[in-house]
Amino acid sequence: MKIKLLSVSSLMILLSLLAGCLQLPPRIIPHHVNLEEEFQTGKYVPKIKNFFIILDASSSMSVSYAAKGAGEDSKLTVAKDFIRHMNNTMPAMDVNGTLQTFGRGIEVPMKQTETVYGRTAYSRSGLEQSLNSINFLAEGNSPAGLAIRVTSDTIRSIEGANAVIFISDGEHLEGNPLAKVRNMDNRYGDRTCFYTVWIGNNPEGELFMEKLAGEMDCGFLTSVDKIVSDEDMVDFVKQVFLTTDIDSDRDGVLDSLDKCPDTLIGIDVDEFGCPKVIAMIDSDGDGVFDNVDKCPDTPIGVEVDESGCPKVVAQTDSDGDGIFDNVDECPDTPVGAIVDDRGCWVVKGVQFDYKKWNVKPQFNSNLDNIEAILRKNSGLNIRIEGHTDDIGSAKYNIDLSGKRAKAIKEYLVGKGIEPSRITTKGLGYVQPIADNDTPKGRALNRRAEIIPVR
C-alpha cells in the first residue's frame, strides 16, 4: 500500500515539474474580443478618416525578441502578430488604411520602402491578406525617414484626420526620421497623430521611439509588452481610432461642434452643422470661394493662402549649399562643400573605371575642395562612403566601394591631412541615387560621398 501511495505522489510531483518546464513566456494570444458590438450600437465612432501603419522590416528586426524567451520569434514576427491582433480588434469602420514597410535594402535595392496594403477602404480580411504576404526575411538598412516622408506626401493629397502607427525597434533608423516627423507636424499636425510601438531589446531604441512620438503634439509611445491581452488592445484601438463624440443627425459635424443638432438628413451644412444658405462659387478652382477670394484669376494648380492668393513660401538654406532646407537631405554640410541636387557633399567630377578604384591624376584637382575645407575646419572629421552600381555580387561591390573610399583618403593624407580625421566605409550598391538600368544611372551610382562627423 505504501508503495502505491509513493508511486502516485511521485507521479504528481513529476507532472508538476513538467508543467512548470512547459510554461512559456507570455505570448500575444489569439483575440476573442473586438469592438464590433459597441461600434454598431453607436457607442463609438471613428475619429480618423485614414490610418497608416509603417512597419520596420530592416535587418535589425530579424533578431529574436528577447522578451519572448528562448529566441523563438523575430521582432518582425512579433510586429506582425501585433498588427494582426489590432486588426482583429478593430470594428468594421468606414476608413481608409495603408500598410507600408521599409528595409530590404540588400535583397531588393529599389524597394527600400513598399506599400503592401492600400491606400484603400479598410477591411479586416484585406489587411490580414497583406500581412500574410510579408513572408520575406527582415534585412537591409533602415530608411525610416524615407517611409515617413512617403506617408506625409500621401497625407498632403487627402482630406480628413489621420493616425500614423510607426512600429520598429528604434535601432539604426536612417534618413533623419525626427526631422521628417517634425515636418509632418508642422504641415499636418492639426489633423494627424503619430503613435510609436516599440518592439526591441535595446533601451536606447525605446528612447528614440519616444523622441519620435514627442515630435507630434498628438500621439504617444507604447511597447508591445504593454499590449498583450485583449483588454490592452481594446484600450489601444479606442485611443487611436475611436471617439464617443457622435454625429446624431448624420450631417458630418460631431455633436460637440454642431450648432444645429437636428438638421434633416441630406441637407448640405456648413462647418457648424447648420444648413448652407449661400450658393458658394469658386470660379478659379483654387479652393477659396469667390466672395472671399482676393485673387479671383489664380491659374489652376497654384497653391494659395486663405485669401485665394498664391502662397509666398520663405525658402531658407541654413548651411548655404544652394539647396533649400525643405529638400536638403544633408542639412549640415560645411561651407564651401560641393554638393549634388540632394544637398549632400560629394566627390564631384571624380569617376572610376569599371571594376577599378585608383584615382586618375587628371581628377586630383577635384579633390582639392575637400582638402581646403578640412584645412579651414580643423575640428572637422569626415567619413568617406564609397558606392557602386549593381553589377556584381553584394560582397564584391562592398569591397570595391571600400577600396574607392580608401583611395580618396590616401590622396588627402598625402596632401597632409591627418589620417585620424578620415574614416572610410564601403556600402556597395545598397544606396543608389539613380536607376541602375541605364549606363548614365550606373555612372551616377559609382560615386563617393563625404559625411561630416562632428
PEJOJO-V733083 format. One line per field, one symbol per residue. ss: DSSP state (2 for helix, 1 for strand, 0 for the rest). A space follows every 10 residues. Layout:
BEGIN
ss=???
END
This chain:
BEGIN
ss=0222222222 2222222222 2200000000 0000022222 0000110001 1111111022 2201022200 0001222222 2222222220 0000011111 1110000000 0011111111 1002222222 2220000000 0002222222 2222220000 0111111100 0000002222 2222222200 0111111100 0022222222 2222000000 1112220002 2222222222 2110000000 0000000000 0000000010 0000100000 0000000000 0000000000 0001000001 0000000000 0000000000 0000000010 0000110000 0000000000 2222222222 2222220000 1111110000 0002222222 2222222222 2222000022 2111110000 0000000022 2222200111 1110
END
